[in-house]
Amino acid sequence: MPDDTRPPHRQIGLRTRLSHLGRPGTKTHGFVNLPVARGSTVLYPTCAERAAAGKKRYDQALVYGVLGGPNHHALEDVVAQIEGGTRCQIVSSGLAAVTTALLAYLKSGDHLLLPDSVYGPTRGFADHFLARMGVETTYYDPCVDETGLAALIRPNTRVLYLESPGSHTFEIQDVPALSRAARARGLKVLMDNTWGLHHFQPFRHGVDVSIQALTKYVVGHSDVLLGAITVACEEDWRAVRSAALQLGQYASPDDCWLALRGVRTLAVRLAAQEASGLAVARWLAARPEVLRVLHPALPGAPGHDLWRRDFTGACSLFGVVFRPEYSVAASHAFVDALELFGIGASWGGYESLALPTTGFITRTVTSEDLGGPAVRLHIGLEDVDDLIADLERGLAALRAHRD
């Protein structure tokens, strides 16, 4: 495995760790980055040596390609460090991270608690695949308190799933309180922590398993699909690793190499995009066309107090709700008029994106009505002044379509 070149006398900062972890040490002769190691078959001189290799480390034994190789293991080590965990499993996509983690803990007859604001494909997996397995799902208000959640727990409830902030609507959950209620009844706490990458340390707040779509900020260039499942104890590592292997979950070493390259600039990209996102969010919040901005880091935004308590920063994804006198068609005209914002899903890359969300939000417990048509924005690495000028163009188109 790559050397860990951290000096032993002090904890070094994130930017230093991301520059040095998961690669050969600074005193190692050769190229700075690991080479790409592609392979399926691993050869050994003797049967005895092959058997011994398989017993050395359950997570990083080089016995067969699907178990992972140097690129996988290096990326897993880096992501585990970012998340504050001990072990990490790389899988083929963010959705694969969600489904693999759920299948690691659920079986027929079990009960699952999902927030009503959960990522749409996670809801689809629960409503269809898990339902066919005989797993029942209850959706709960993401803003429920500890007492309210405890009332939803049944004798067969096995997993509490968290996603904070919520997909599209950006509710911040009281993770420590909800985790406390779940752990008191023996539940496993799983969390989609993609928005909170680096800014939220899940294992310090009671989470057992943290899920990341590495597709987003870690890769950073909108050209690779990857996911990660991170844990903080050996018991959870065994459950997650076993599920991943039994499901045949695997990621290309080339994609892992690209993700490792993205890691090197992750800290500076996160900082730059957080600052730009807040600047744009504040500007939009002051606009007369805007009812409210769904950005947890803005004072007065829903969940801001919880965000300030539990997070060290924010990512550059947030929602904008226009005043009710503007129609959904007007919000689409706003998006269509933008020149620097692409119209597309996913986020976390270097490019800005805009996506209408009204009509694409599914809620079964809470209301999907935000008070007006909504658009989700992701702020990339462009100059803020240029993005604001582009948004001015979009707002002019919005006003032109006023009912």
Sequence and secondary structure as in RCSB ss.txt:
>XXXX:A:sequence
MPDDTRPPHRQIGLRTRLSHLGRPGTKTHGFVNLPVARGSTVLYPTCAERAAAGKKRYDQALVYGVLGGPNHHAL
EDVVAQIEGGTRCQIVSSGLAAVTTALLAYLKSGDHLLLPDSVYGPTRGFADHFLARMGVETTYYDPCVDETGLA
ALIRPNTRVLYLESPGSHTFEIQDVPALSRAARARGLKVLMDNTWGLHHFQPFRHGVDVSIQALTKYVVGHSDVL
LGAITVACEEDWRAVRSAALQLGQYASPDDCWLALRGVRTLAVRLAAQEASGLAVARWLAARPEVLRVLHPALPG
APGHDLWRRDFTGACSLFGVVFRPEYSVAASHAFVDALELFGIGASWGGYESLALPTTGFITRTVTSEDLGGPAV
RLHIGLEDVDDLIADLERGLAALRAHRD
>XXXX:A:secstr
       TTS   HHHHHHHTTS  TTSSS SS      SB   SSHHHHHHHHHH TTT  SBGGG  HHHHHH
HHHHHHHHT SEEEEESSHHHHHHHHHHHH  TT EEEEETT  HHHHHIIIIIIHHHT EEEEE TT  HHHHH
TT  TTEEEEEEESS TTT     HHHHHHHHHHTT EEEEE STTTTT  GGGGT SEEEE TTTTTT SS   
 EEEEESSHHHHHHHHHHHHHTT    HHHHHHHHHHHHTHHHHHHHHHHHHHHHHHHHHTSTTEEEEE TTSTT
STTHHHHHHH S   SEEEEEE TTS HHHHHHHHHH SSSEE S   SSS EEEE TTS   SSS    SS EE
EEE  SS HHHHHHHHHHHHHHHHHT  
